[in-house]
Amino acid sequence: MLVSLTPQDILVPLTVPLEMRPVYIDHMLAVTKKTGRLFLFAADQKIEHLNTDFYGDEIPEECADPEYLFKIASRARIGAFATHLGLIARYAFDYRAINYIVKLNGKSNLVTTAYDDPLSLALTSVDQVVQLKKENNLAIAGVGYTIYLGSAYEAQMLTQAAQIIEQAHAQGLLVILWIYPRGKAVSDERSKEIIAGAAGVGAALGADFVKVNPPSAPTSFERSKLLNNAVRAAGRTKVVCSGGPVRSEREFLEELFHQLHTGGAAGAAVGRNIFQRPQDQVFKFCDALSALIIDDVDVQKALQLL
């Protein structure tokens, strides 16, 4: 069982002004449910993957409606829900209590790396997020931003991310960086060295959480051992792994357990493995994920919740 954190346990970065530190602490305690671990329901794929994640033969019919994501986020035991500002502006009327992470940038997958290196710049500013939060009394806890490390355009994304972190911290908001090594200069996107490097970049920029893909290895246990290099490289920046395409429930839960206990990850960011499951399985699976992340149970106890 994880120890319940108090405000005194939260290490606040010095980029957060004194008067905003209680706000930052409240946001961190809220999204981690006072555990220091984050269960992020990531749903920024409407831009990233267009409609391929939301409509198809193997995808539940409910996924075609964007509101379905908000219904899941409002009922599931998650820490925060990450999506773009436009969707929040359209649906948060009815879902005000969700802890939101506003994804500031995004690009489609139409321009592949075979054509050009990836570039994803901000679509939304921190000021716009703060205005939306204040005027509508929304539980916006932070912002997210993707960096494609190794892209020929990485300098633009690194610069913008650094500025966003300073602006967000000035408002007491958390920052999660999605950092994916990608581009013609990157020969192995999932090598242990480059994943650890990506985590270290997140720390150097001052992110609160950095979301990475797990390193490549034959088994989930071996992947998690390699992930520990990234966790160590990130230092006081917390590392979470992306969930990726849908896998069996047992396989996903076992990997997550290893990521938490062998790799030292501070949670997980899960999208397709939640919303692409049959509707009668979605909330049970979220309960199992939350049990691993928040309650710190073992895999067998998590499976019992299914």
ChimeraX commands (.cxc) that place a marker at each C-alpha (Angstrom):
marker #1 position 0.00,0.00,0.00 radius 0.5
marker #1 position 1.36,3.41,-0.97 radius 0.5
marker #1 position 1.68,6.09,1.70 radius 0.5
marker #1 position -0.88,8.88,1.37 radius 0.5
marker #1 position 1.00,12.08,0.56 radius 0.5
marker #1 position 0.46,15.37,2.33 radius 0.5
marker #1 position 1.12,18.87,0.95 radius 0.5
marker #1 position 4.45,18.86,2.77 radius 0.5
marker #1 position 5.55,15.81,0.76 radius 0.5
marker #1 position 5.23,17.56,-2.61 radius 0.5
marker #1 position 8.49,18.95,-3.96 radius 0.5
marker #1 position 7.54,22.13,-5.81 radius 0.5
marker #1 position 9.90,23.32,-8.56 radius 0.5
marker #1 position 11.38,26.76,-8.03 radius 0.5
marker #1 position 9.78,27.93,-11.27 radius 0.5
marker #1 position 6.45,27.98,-9.41 radius 0.5
marker #1 position 6.00,31.38,-7.68 radius 0.5
marker #1 position 5.45,31.35,-3.93 radius 0.5
marker #1 position 1.82,32.45,-4.20 radius 0.5
marker #1 position 1.04,29.66,-6.71 radius 0.5
marker #1 position 2.70,26.81,-4.84 radius 0.5
marker #1 position -0.47,25.78,-2.96 radius 0.5
marker #1 position -2.26,25.58,-6.34 radius 0.5
marker #1 position 0.50,23.43,-7.81 radius 0.5
marker #1 position 0.42,21.15,-4.75 radius 0.5
marker #1 position -3.36,20.78,-4.99 radius 0.5
marker #1 position -3.06,19.80,-8.65 radius 0.5
marker #1 position -0.34,17.23,-7.96 radius 0.5
marker #1 position -2.27,15.65,-5.09 radius 0.5
marker #1 position -5.46,15.57,-7.18 radius 0.5
marker #1 position -4.07,13.91,-10.31 radius 0.5
marker #1 position -2.04,11.36,-8.34 radius 0.5
marker #1 position -4.80,10.75,-5.76 radius 0.5
marker #1 position -2.24,11.57,-3.06 radius 0.5
marker #1 position 0.07,8.71,-4.10 radius 0.5
marker #1 position 2.62,10.41,-6.36 radius 0.5
marker #1 position 1.56,8.05,-9.18 radius 0.5
marker #1 position -0.37,9.20,-12.21 radius 0.5
marker #1 position -3.07,7.24,-14.05 radius 0.5
marker #1 position -3.48,9.36,-17.17 radius 0.5
marker #1 position -6.31,8.60,-19.57 radius 0.5
marker #1 position -4.69,9.85,-22.79 radius 0.5
marker #1 position -7.08,10.78,-25.58 radius 0.5
marker #1 position -5.18,13.12,-27.87 radius 0.5
marker #1 position -5.43,10.65,-30.76 radius 0.5
marker #1 position -8.24,12.56,-32.53 radius 0.5
marker #1 position -5.50,14.72,-34.04 radius 0.5
marker #1 position -2.58,12.30,-33.86 radius 0.5
marker #1 position -4.24,9.29,-35.51 radius 0.5
marker #1 position -7.24,10.97,-37.14 radius 0.5
marker #1 position -10.26,8.64,-37.05 radius 0.5
marker #1 position -8.46,5.31,-37.31 radius 0.5
marker #1 position -8.56,4.78,-33.52 radius 0.5
marker #1 position -12.26,5.56,-33.29 radius 0.5
marker #1 position -13.96,3.76,-36.15 radius 0.5
marker #1 position -13.41,0.33,-37.68 radius 0.5
marker #1 position -14.34,-3.34,-37.61 radius 0.5
marker #1 position -12.55,-4.10,-34.35 radius 0.5
marker #1 position -13.50,-0.84,-32.61 radius 0.5
marker #1 position -16.65,-0.44,-30.48 radius 0.5
marker #1 position -19.33,1.70,-32.10 radius 0.5
marker #1 position -19.39,4.08,-29.12 radius 0.5
marker #1 position -15.87,5.31,-29.97 radius 0.5
marker #1 position -17.17,7.19,-33.02 radius 0.5
marker #1 position -18.65,9.83,-30.70 radius 0.5
marker #1 position -16.05,12.07,-28.99 radius 0.5
marker #1 position -18.32,12.41,-25.96 radius 0.5
marker #1 position -17.70,8.74,-25.20 radius 0.5
marker #1 position -14.18,9.69,-24.07 radius 0.5
marker #1 position -15.62,12.17,-21.58 radius 0.5
marker #1 position -18.13,9.62,-20.32 radius 0.5
marker #1 position -15.27,7.23,-19.60 radius 0.5
marker #1 position -13.16,9.94,-17.94 radius 0.5
marker #1 position -16.05,11.03,-15.73 radius 0.5
marker #1 position -16.87,7.53,-14.47 radius 0.5
marker #1 position -13.53,5.73,-14.40 radius 0.5
marker #1 position -11.13,5.94,-11.46 radius 0.5
marker #1 position -8.44,7.87,-13.30 radius 0.5
marker #1 position -6.14,10.64,-12.16 radius 0.5
marker #1 position -6.47,12.93,-15.17 radius 0.5
marker #1 position -7.81,13.05,-18.71 radius 0.5
marker #1 position -5.61,14.45,-21.49 radius 0.5
marker #1 position -7.17,15.85,-24.63 radius 0.5
marker #1 position -7.17,18.98,-26.76 radius 0.5
marker #1 position -8.74,22.28,-25.77 radius 0.5
marker #1 position -11.34,22.26,-28.53 radius 0.5
marker #1 position -12.93,19.06,-27.23 radius 0.5
marker #1 position -12.84,20.32,-23.65 radius 0.5
marker #1 position -14.55,23.54,-24.76 radius 0.5
marker #1 position -17.33,21.53,-26.43 radius 0.5
marker #1 position -17.98,18.88,-23.79 radius 0.5
marker #1 position -16.81,20.15,-20.40 radius 0.5
marker #1 position -20.20,21.81,-19.81 radius 0.5
marker #1 position -21.39,18.40,-18.72 radius 0.5
marker #1 position -18.10,17.06,-17.33 radius 0.5
marker #1 position -16.73,19.82,-15.09 radius 0.5
marker #1 position -15.36,17.57,-12.35 radius 0.5
marker #1 position -12.79,15.78,-14.52 radius 0.5
marker #1 position -9.13,16.62,-13.85 radius 0.5
marker #1 position -8.05,17.81,-17.30 radius 0.5
marker #1 position -4.61,17.93,-18.89 radius 0.5
marker #1 position -4.86,20.16,-21.95 radius 0.5
marker #1 position -2.71,18.84,-24.80 radius 0.5
marker #1 position -1.25,21.98,-26.35 radius 0.5
marker #1 position 0.19,20.60,-29.59 radius 0.5
marker #1 position -0.59,17.85,-32.04 radius 0.5
marker #1 position -0.07,16.76,-35.62 radius 0.5
marker #1 position -1.69,14.17,-37.83 radius 0.5
marker #1 position 0.07,11.02,-39.02 radius 0.5
marker #1 position -0.42,11.85,-42.70 radius 0.5
marker #1 position 3.07,13.31,-43.09 radius 0.5
marker #1 position 5.29,10.32,-42.36 radius 0.5
marker #1 position 8.99,10.38,-41.49 radius 0.5
marker #1 position 9.68,9.00,-44.96 radius 0.5
marker #1 position 8.47,12.34,-46.30 radius 0.5
marker #1 position 9.79,14.73,-43.65 radius 0.5
marker #1 position 10.92,14.77,-40.04 radius 0.5
marker #1 position 8.10,15.40,-37.55 radius 0.5
marker #1 position 7.29,18.89,-36.28 radius 0.5
marker #1 position 4.50,19.60,-33.81 radius 0.5
marker #1 position 4.06,23.15,-32.56 radius 0.5
marker #1 position 1.56,24.54,-30.08 radius 0.5
marker #1 position -2.02,24.93,-31.23 radius 0.5
marker #1 position -3.07,26.47,-27.91 radius 0.5
marker #1 position -1.30,28.80,-25.47 radius 0.5
marker #1 position -1.03,28.50,-21.70 radius 0.5
marker #1 position -2.88,31.82,-21.42 radius 0.5
marker #1 position -5.84,30.37,-23.32 radius 0.5
marker #1 position -5.89,27.36,-21.00 radius 0.5
marker #1 position -5.82,29.58,-17.91 radius 0.5
marker #1 position -8.62,31.75,-19.29 radius 0.5
marker #1 position -10.79,28.69,-20.02 radius 0.5
marker #1 position -10.11,27.31,-16.56 radius 0.5
marker #1 position -10.96,30.53,-14.71 radius 0.5
marker #1 position -13.99,31.61,-16.72 radius 0.5
marker #1 position -15.65,28.19,-16.57 radius 0.5
marker #1 position -14.46,26.90,-13.20 radius 0.5
marker #1 position -12.93,23.78,-14.76 radius 0.5
marker #1 position -10.62,21.35,-12.99 radius 0.5
marker #1 position -7.72,21.88,-15.40 radius 0.5
marker #1 position -4.66,20.59,-13.57 radius 0.5
marker #1 position -1.99,20.93,-16.24 radius 0.5
marker #1 position -0.89,20.94,-19.84 radius 0.5
marker #1 position 0.84,18.47,-22.14 radius 0.5
marker #1 position 3.20,18.86,-25.07 radius 0.5
marker #1 position 4.89,16.42,-27.47 radius 0.5
marker #1 position 8.55,16.64,-28.50 radius 0.5
marker #1 position 9.97,14.53,-31.33 radius 0.5
marker #1 position 13.54,14.21,-30.16 radius 0.5
marker #1 position 16.02,13.70,-32.99 radius 0.5
marker #1 position 13.82,15.43,-35.56 radius 0.5
marker #1 position 15.53,18.04,-37.69 radius 0.5
marker #1 position 13.03,20.42,-36.04 radius 0.5
marker #1 position 13.70,19.40,-32.45 radius 0.5
marker #1 position 15.17,22.82,-31.52 radius 0.5
marker #1 position 11.82,24.49,-32.23 radius 0.5
marker #1 position 9.93,21.99,-30.09 radius 0.5
marker #1 position 12.49,22.07,-27.27 radius 0.5
marker #1 position 12.38,25.85,-27.16 radius 0.5
marker #1 position 8.60,25.97,-27.16 radius 0.5
marker #1 position 8.37,23.26,-24.49 radius 0.5
marker #1 position 10.77,25.13,-22.21 radius 0.5
marker #1 position 8.70,28.30,-22.53 radius 0.5
marker #1 position 5.45,26.42,-21.92 radius 0.5
marker #1 position 6.84,24.85,-18.74 radius 0.5
marker #1 position 7.83,28.27,-17.38 radius 0.5
marker #1 position 4.41,29.75,-18.26 radius 0.5
marker #1 position 2.47,26.81,-16.86 radius 0.5
marker #1 position 4.41,26.68,-13.60 radius 0.5
marker #1 position 3.84,30.42,-13.19 radius 0.5
marker #1 position 0.11,29.56,-13.02 radius 0.5
marker #1 position 0.54,26.55,-10.74 radius 0.5
marker #1 position -0.18,24.10,-13.55 radius 0.5
marker #1 position 1.55,20.75,-13.99 radius 0.5
marker #1 position 3.36,19.87,-17.22 radius 0.5
marker #1 position 3.56,16.47,-18.90 radius 0.5
marker #1 position 5.93,16.08,-21.83 radius 0.5
marker #1 position 5.34,13.35,-24.38 radius 0.5
marker #1 position 8.89,12.72,-25.70 radius 0.5
marker #1 position 9.26,10.38,-28.66 radius 0.5
marker #1 position 12.60,10.00,-30.48 radius 0.5
marker #1 position 11.64,10.10,-34.15 radius 0.5
marker #1 position 13.09,11.23,-37.47 radius 0.5
marker #1 position 15.61,10.25,-40.10 radius 0.5
marker #1 position 18.49,10.66,-37.64 radius 0.5
marker #1 position 16.94,8.14,-35.21 radius 0.5
marker #1 position 17.84,4.56,-36.10 radius 0.5
marker #1 position 16.15,2.88,-33.11 radius 0.5
marker #1 position 13.30,4.79,-31.47 radius 0.5
marker #1 position 13.16,2.37,-28.55 radius 0.5
marker #1 position 16.78,1.74,-27.68 radius 0.5
marker #1 position 17.42,1.89,-23.94 radius 0.5
marker #1 position 19.95,4.68,-24.41 radius 0.5
marker #1 position 17.67,6.93,-26.41 radius 0.5
marker #1 position 14.66,6.36,-24.15 radius 0.5
marker #1 position 16.79,7.23,-21.14 radius 0.5
marker #1 position 18.04,10.25,-23.05 radius 0.5
marker #1 position 14.47,11.35,-23.73 radius 0.5
marker #1 position 13.61,11.07,-20.03 radius 0.5
marker #1 position 16.67,13.11,-19.17 radius 0.5
marker #1 position 15.62,15.81,-21.62 radius 0.5
marker #1 position 12.26,16.02,-19.86 radius 0.5
marker #1 position 14.06,16.56,-16.57 radius 0.5
marker #1 position 16.37,19.19,-18.04 radius 0.5
marker #1 position 13.39,21.12,-19.38 radius 0.5
marker #1 position 11.71,21.02,-15.96 radius 0.5
marker #1 position 8.70,18.79,-16.72 radius 0.5
marker #1 position 6.74,17.26,-13.86 radius 0.5
marker #1 position 6.07,14.06,-15.80 radius 0.5
marker #1 position 7.62,12.68,-18.96 radius 0.5
marker #1 position 5.76,10.14,-21.07 radius 0.5
marker #1 position 7.95,7.76,-23.07 radius 0.5
marker #1 position 7.64,4.49,-24.94 radius 0.5
marker #1 position 9.15,1.54,-23.07 radius 0.5
marker #1 position 12.53,0.37,-24.42 radius 0.5
marker #1 position 12.71,-2.66,-26.69 radius 0.5
marker #1 position 13.40,-6.08,-25.14 radius 0.5
marker #1 position 12.00,-9.62,-25.53 radius 0.5
marker #1 position 9.92,-9.65,-22.31 radius 0.5
marker #1 position 8.02,-7.13,-20.21 radius 0.5
marker #1 position 10.36,-7.80,-17.28 radius 0.5
marker #1 position 13.43,-7.08,-19.40 radius 0.5
marker #1 position 11.80,-3.96,-20.86 radius 0.5
marker #1 position 11.10,-2.73,-17.35 radius 0.5
marker #1 position 14.69,-3.35,-16.24 radius 0.5
marker #1 position 15.83,-1.17,-19.14 radius 0.5
marker #1 position 13.16,1.40,-18.28 radius 0.5
marker #1 position 14.87,1.90,-14.94 radius 0.5
marker #1 position 17.70,3.63,-16.82 radius 0.5
marker #1 position 15.18,6.23,-17.98 radius 0.5
marker #1 position 13.71,6.65,-14.50 radius 0.5
marker #1 position 17.16,7.28,-13.08 radius 0.5
marker #1 position 17.99,9.70,-15.89 radius 0.5
marker #1 position 14.79,11.64,-15.18 radius 0.5
marker #1 position 15.67,12.16,-11.51 radius 0.5
marker #1 position 12.86,14.11,-9.82 radius 0.5
marker #1 position 10.80,14.23,-13.01 radius 0.5
marker #1 position 8.36,11.34,-12.90 radius 0.5
marker #1 position 8.31,8.82,-15.78 radius 0.5
marker #1 position 5.17,7.19,-17.19 radius 0.5
marker #1 position 4.95,4.87,-20.20 radius 0.5
marker #1 position 2.54,5.00,-23.11 radius 0.5
marker #1 position 0.08,2.15,-23.40 radius 0.5
marker #1 position 0.25,1.60,-27.17 radius 0.5
marker #1 position -2.12,-0.62,-29.19 radius 0.5
marker #1 position -4.66,-2.89,-27.51 radius 0.5
marker #1 position -3.29,-6.04,-25.90 radius 0.5
marker #1 position -4.80,-8.73,-23.71 radius 0.5
marker #1 position -5.75,-7.58,-20.24 radius 0.5
marker #1 position -3.34,-9.93,-18.49 radius 0.5
marker #1 position -0.43,-9.00,-20.74 radius 0.5
marker #1 position -1.04,-5.28,-20.22 radius 0.5
marker #1 position -1.43,-5.55,-16.45 radius 0.5
marker #1 position 1.68,-7.70,-16.08 radius 0.5
marker #1 position 3.75,-5.22,-18.06 radius 0.5
marker #1 position 2.42,-2.30,-16.05 radius 0.5
marker #1 position 3.24,-4.10,-12.80 radius 0.5
marker #1 position 6.84,-4.58,-13.96 radius 0.5
marker #1 position 7.05,-0.96,-15.08 radius 0.5
marker #1 position 5.98,0.20,-11.62 radius 0.5
marker #1 position 7.98,-2.22,-9.49 radius 0.5
marker #1 position 11.02,-3.13,-11.60 radius 0.5
marker #1 position 11.30,-0.04,-13.77 radius 0.5
marker #1 position 10.32,2.47,-11.10 radius 0.5
marker #1 position 7.72,4.21,-13.27 radius 0.5
marker #1 position 5.32,6.63,-11.59 radius 0.5
marker #1 position 2.18,5.46,-13.34 radius 0.5
marker #1 position 0.95,5.02,-16.88 radius 0.5
marker #1 position -0.70,6.88,-19.76 radius 0.5
marker #1 position -3.36,4.67,-21.34 radius 0.5
marker #1 position -5.66,5.47,-24.25 radius 0.5
marker #1 position -6.55,2.82,-26.82 radius 0.5
marker #1 position -6.24,0.03,-24.27 radius 0.5
marker #1 position -9.16,1.65,-22.48 radius 0.5
marker #1 position -11.56,3.11,-25.02 radius 0.5
marker #1 position -11.15,0.43,-27.71 radius 0.5
marker #1 position -12.32,-2.34,-25.39 radius 0.5
marker #1 position -15.98,-3.45,-25.38 radius 0.5
marker #1 position -18.05,-1.07,-23.29 radius 0.5
marker #1 position -18.82,-3.68,-20.64 radius 0.5
marker #1 position -15.06,-4.14,-20.05 radius 0.5
marker #1 position -13.90,-0.52,-20.04 radius 0.5
marker #1 position -14.62,0.40,-16.43 radius 0.5
marker #1 position -13.55,-2.95,-15.01 radius 0.5
marker #1 position -10.23,-2.59,-16.82 radius 0.5
marker #1 position -9.85,0.97,-15.51 radius 0.5
marker #1 position -10.51,-0.38,-12.01 radius 0.5
marker #1 position -7.75,-2.95,-12.52 radius 0.5
marker #1 position -5.31,-0.33,-13.80 radius 0.5
marker #1 position -6.14,1.96,-10.92 radius 0.5
marker #1 position -5.68,-0.88,-8.45 radius 0.5
marker #1 position -2.14,-1.45,-9.74 radius 0.5
marker #1 position -1.20,2.23,-9.93 radius 0.5
marker #1 position -3.03,3.79,-7.00 radius 0.5
marker #1 position -3.66,0.89,-4.61 radius 0.5
marker #1 position -0.36,-0.87,-5.40 radius 0.5
marker #1 position -1.90,-4.35,-5.56 radius 0.5
marker #1 position -0.37,-7.28,-7.39 radius 0.5
marker #1 position -1.46,-8.57,-10.80 radius 0.5
marker #1 position -3.64,-11.37,-9.44 radius 0.5
marker #1 position -5.68,-8.97,-7.32 radius 0.5
marker #1 position -6.01,-6.60,-10.26 radius 0.5
marker #1 position -7.23,-9.44,-12.48 radius 0.5
marker #1 position -9.92,-10.30,-9.96 radius 0.5
marker #1 position -11.50,-6.90,-10.64 radius 0.5
marker #1 position -12.17,-8.01,-14.23 radius 0.5
marker link #1:1,2 radius 0.2
marker link #1:2,3 radius 0.2
marker link #1:3,4 radius 0.2
marker link #1:4,5 radius 0.2
marker link #1:5,6 radius 0.2
marker link #1:6,7 radius 0.2
marker link #1:7,8 radius 0.2
marker link #1:8,9 radius 0.2
marker link #1:9,10 radius 0.2
marker link #1:10,11 radius 0.2
marker link #1:11,12 radius 0.2
marker link #1:12,13 radius 0.2
marker link #1:13,14 radius 0.2
marker link #1:14,15 radius 0.2
marker link #1:15,16 radius 0.2
marker link #1:16,17 radius 0.2
marker link #1:17,18 radius 0.2
marker link #1:18,19 radius 0.2
marker link #1:19,20 radius 0.2
marker link #1:20,21 radius 0.2
marker link #1:21,22 radius 0.2
marker link #1:22,23 radius 0.2
marker link #1:23,24 radius 0.2
marker link #1:24,25 radius 0.2
marker link #1:25,26 radius 0.2
marker link #1:26,27 radius 0.2
marker link #1:27,28 radius 0.2
marker link #1:28,29 radius 0.2
marker link #1:29,30 radius 0.2
marker link #1:30,31 radius 0.2
marker link #1:31,32 radius 0.2
marker link #1:32,33 radius 0.2
marker link #1:33,34 radius 0.2
marker link #1:34,35 radius 0.2
marker link #1:35,36 radius 0.2
marker link #1:36,37 radius 0.2
marker link #1:37,38 radius 0.2
marker link #1:38,39 radius 0.2
marker link #1:39,40 radius 0.2
marker link #1:40,41 radius 0.2
marker link #1:41,42 radius 0.2
marker link #1:42,43 radius 0.2
marker link #1:43,44 radius 0.2
marker link #1:44,45 radius 0.2
marker link #1:45,46 radius 0.2
marker link #1:46,47 radius 0.2
marker link #1:47,48 radius 0.2
marker link #1:48,49 radius 0.2
marker link #1:49,50 radius 0.2
marker link #1:50,51 radius 0.2
marker link #1:51,52 radius 0.2
marker link #1:52,53 radius 0.2
marker link #1:53,54 radius 0.2
marker link #1:54,55 radius 0.2
marker link #1:55,56 radius 0.2
marker link #1:56,57 radius 0.2
marker link #1:57,58 radius 0.2
marker link #1:58,59 radius 0.2
marker link #1:59,60 radius 0.2
marker link #1:60,61 radius 0.2
marker link #1:61,62 radius 0.2
marker link #1:62,63 radius 0.2
marker link #1:63,64 radius 0.2
marker link #1:64,65 radius 0.2
marker link #1:65,66 radius 0.2
marker link #1:66,67 radius 0.2
marker link #1:67,68 radius 0.2
marker link #1:68,69 radius 0.2
marker link #1:69,70 radius 0.2
marker link #1:70,71 radius 0.2
marker link #1:71,72 radius 0.2
marker link #1:72,73 radius 0.2
marker link #1:73,74 radius 0.2
marker link #1:74,75 radius 0.2
marker link #1:75,76 radius 0.2
marker link #1:76,77 radius 0.2
marker link #1:77,78 radius 0.2
marker link #1:78,79 radius 0.2
marker link #1:79,80 radius 0.2
marker link #1:80,81 radius 0.2
marker link #1:81,82 radius 0.2
marker link #1:82,83 radius 0.2
marker link #1:83,84 radius 0.2
marker link #1:84,85 radius 0.2
marker link #1:85,86 radius 0.2
marker link #1:86,87 radius 0.2
marker link #1:87,88 radius 0.2
marker link #1:88,89 radius 0.2
marker link #1:89,90 radius 0.2
marker link #1:90,91 radius 0.2
marker link #1:91,92 radius 0.2
marker link #1:92,93 radius 0.2
marker link #1:93,94 radius 0.2
marker link #1:94,95 radius 0.2
marker link #1:95,96 radius 0.2
marker link #1:96,97 radius 0.2
marker link #1:97,98 radius 0.2
marker link #1:98,99 radius 0.2
marker link #1:99,100 radius 0.2
marker link #1:100,101 radius 0.2
marker link #1:101,102 radius 0.2
marker link #1:102,103 radius 0.2
marker link #1:103,104 radius 0.2
marker link #1:104,105 radius 0.2
marker link #1:105,106 radius 0.2
marker link #1:106,107 radius 0.2
marker link #1:107,108 radius 0.2
marker link #1:108,109 radius 0.2
marker link #1:109,110 radius 0.2
marker link #1:110,111 radius 0.2
marker link #1:111,112 radius 0.2
marker link #1:112,113 radius 0.2
marker link #1:113,114 radius 0.2
marker link #1:114,115 radius 0.2
marker link #1:115,116 radius 0.2
marker link #1:116,117 radius 0.2
marker link #1:117,118 radius 0.2
marker link #1:118,119 radius 0.2
marker link #1:119,120 radius 0.2
marker link #1:120,121 radius 0.2
marker link #1:121,122 radius 0.2
marker link #1:122,123 radius 0.2
marker link #1:123,124 radius 0.2
marker link #1:124,125 radius 0.2
marker link #1:125,126 radius 0.2
marker link #1:126,127 radius 0.2
marker link #1:127,128 radius 0.2
marker link #1:128,129 radius 0.2
marker link #1:129,130 radius 0.2
marker link #1:130,131 radius 0.2
marker link #1:131,132 radius 0.2
marker link #1:132,133 radius 0.2
marker link #1:133,134 radius 0.2
marker link #1:134,135 radius 0.2
marker link #1:135,136 radius 0.2
marker link #1:136,137 radius 0.2
marker link #1:137,138 radius 0.2
marker link #1:138,139 radius 0.2
marker link #1:139,140 radius 0.2
marker link #1:140,141 radius 0.2
marker link #1:141,142 radius 0.2
marker link #1:142,143 radius 0.2
marker link #1:143,144 radius 0.2
marker link #1:144,145 radius 0.2
marker link #1:145,146 radius 0.2
marker link #1:146,147 radius 0.2
marker link #1:147,148 radius 0.2
marker link #1:148,149 radius 0.2
marker link #1:149,150 radius 0.2
marker link #1:150,151 radius 0.2
marker link #1:151,152 radius 0.2
marker link #1:152,153 radius 0.2
marker link #1:153,154 radius 0.2
marker link #1:154,155 radius 0.2
marker link #1:155,156 radius 0.2
marker link #1:156,157 radius 0.2
marker link #1:157,158 radius 0.2
marker link #1:158,159 radius 0.2
marker link #1:159,160 radius 0.2
marker link #1:160,161 radius 0.2
marker link #1:161,162 radius 0.2
marker link #1:162,163 radius 0.2
marker link #1:163,164 radius 0.2
marker link #1:164,165 radius 0.2
marker link #1:165,166 radius 0.2
marker link #1:166,167 radius 0.2
marker link #1:167,168 radius 0.2
marker link #1:168,169 radius 0.2
marker link #1:169,170 radius 0.2
marker link #1:170,171 radius 0.2
marker link #1:171,172 radius 0.2
marker link #1:172,173 radius 0.2
marker link #1:173,174 radius 0.2
marker link #1:174,175 radius 0.2
marker link #1:175,176 radius 0.2
marker link #1:176,177 radius 0.2
marker link #1:177,178 radius 0.2
marker link #1:178,179 radius 0.2
marker link #1:179,180 radius 0.2
marker link #1:180,181 radius 0.2
marker link #1:181,182 radius 0.2
marker link #1:182,183 radius 0.2
marker link #1:183,184 radius 0.2
marker link #1:184,185 radius 0.2
marker link #1:185,186 radius 0.2
marker link #1:186,187 radius 0.2
marker link #1:187,188 radius 0.2
marker link #1:188,189 radius 0.2
marker link #1:189,190 radius 0.2
marker link #1:190,191 radius 0.2
marker link #1:191,192 radius 0.2
marker link #1:192,193 radius 0.2
marker link #1:193,194 radius 0.2
marker link #1:194,195 radius 0.2
marker link #1:195,196 radius 0.2
marker link #1:196,197 radius 0.2
marker link #1:197,198 radius 0.2
marker link #1:198,199 radius 0.2
marker link #1:199,200 radius 0.2
marker link #1:200,201 radius 0.2
marker link #1:201,202 radius 0.2
marker link #1:202,203 radius 0.2
marker link #1:203,204 radius 0.2
marker link #1:204,205 radius 0.2
marker link #1:205,206 radius 0.2
marker link #1:206,207 radius 0.2
marker link #1:207,208 radius 0.2
marker link #1:208,209 radius 0.2
marker link #1:209,210 radius 0.2
marker link #1:210,211 radius 0.2
marker link #1:211,212 radius 0.2
marker link #1:212,213 radius 0.2
marker link #1:213,214 radius 0.2
marker link #1:214,215 radius 0.2
marker link #1:215,216 radius 0.2
marker link #1:216,217 radius 0.2
marker link #1:217,218 radius 0.2
marker link #1:218,219 radius 0.2
marker link #1:219,220 radius 0.2
marker link #1:220,221 radius 0.2
marker link #1:221,222 radius 0.2
marker link #1:222,223 radius 0.2
marker link #1:223,224 radius 0.2
marker link #1:224,225 radius 0.2
marker link #1:225,226 radius 0.2
marker link #1:226,227 radius 0.2
marker link #1:227,228 radius 0.2
marker link #1:228,229 radius 0.2
marker link #1:229,230 radius 0.2
marker link #1:230,231 radius 0.2
marker link #1:231,232 radius 0.2
marker link #1:232,233 radius 0.2
marker link #1:233,234 radius 0.2
marker link #1:234,235 radius 0.2
marker link #1:235,236 radius 0.2
marker link #1:236,237 radius 0.2
marker link #1:237,238 radius 0.2
marker link #1:238,239 radius 0.2
marker link #1:239,240 radius 0.2
marker link #1:240,241 radius 0.2
marker link #1:241,242 radius 0.2
marker link #1:242,243 radius 0.2
marker link #1:243,244 radius 0.2
marker link #1:244,245 radius 0.2
marker link #1:245,246 radius 0.2
marker link #1:246,247 radius 0.2
marker link #1:247,248 radius 0.2
marker link #1:248,249 radius 0.2
marker link #1:249,250 radius 0.2
marker link #1:250,251 radius 0.2
marker link #1:251,252 radius 0.2
marker link #1:252,253 radius 0.2
marker link #1:253,254 radius 0.2
marker link #1:254,255 radius 0.2
marker link #1:255,256 radius 0.2
marker link #1:256,257 radius 0.2
marker link #1:257,258 radius 0.2
marker link #1:258,259 radius 0.2
marker link #1:259,260 radius 0.2
marker link #1:260,261 radius 0.2
marker link #1:261,262 radius 0.2
marker link #1:262,263 radius 0.2
marker link #1:263,264 radius 0.2
marker link #1:264,265 radius 0.2
marker link #1:265,266 radius 0.2
marker link #1:266,267 radius 0.2
marker link #1:267,268 radius 0.2
marker link #1:268,269 radius 0.2
marker link #1:269,270 radius 0.2
marker link #1:270,271 radius 0.2
marker link #1:271,272 radius 0.2
marker link #1:272,273 radius 0.2
marker link #1:273,274 radius 0.2
marker link #1:274,275 radius 0.2
marker link #1:275,276 radius 0.2
marker link #1:276,277 radius 0.2
marker link #1:277,278 radius 0.2
marker link #1:278,279 radius 0.2
marker link #1:279,280 radius 0.2
marker link #1:280,281 radius 0.2
marker link #1:281,282 radius 0.2
marker link #1:282,283 radius 0.2
marker link #1:283,284 radius 0.2
marker link #1:284,285 radius 0.2
marker link #1:285,286 radius 0.2
marker link #1:286,287 radius 0.2
marker link #1:287,288 radius 0.2
marker link #1:288,289 radius 0.2
marker link #1:289,290 radius 0.2
marker link #1:290,291 radius 0.2
marker link #1:291,292 radius 0.2
marker link #1:292,293 radius 0.2
marker link #1:293,294 radius 0.2
marker link #1:294,295 radius 0.2
marker link #1:295,296 radius 0.2
marker link #1:296,297 radius 0.2
marker link #1:297,298 radius 0.2
marker link #1:298,299 radius 0.2
marker link #1:299,300 radius 0.2
marker link #1:300,301 radius 0.2
marker link #1:301,302 radius 0.2
marker link #1:302,303 radius 0.2
marker link #1:303,304 radius 0.2
marker link #1:304,305 radius 0.2
marker link #1:305,306 radius 0.2
view
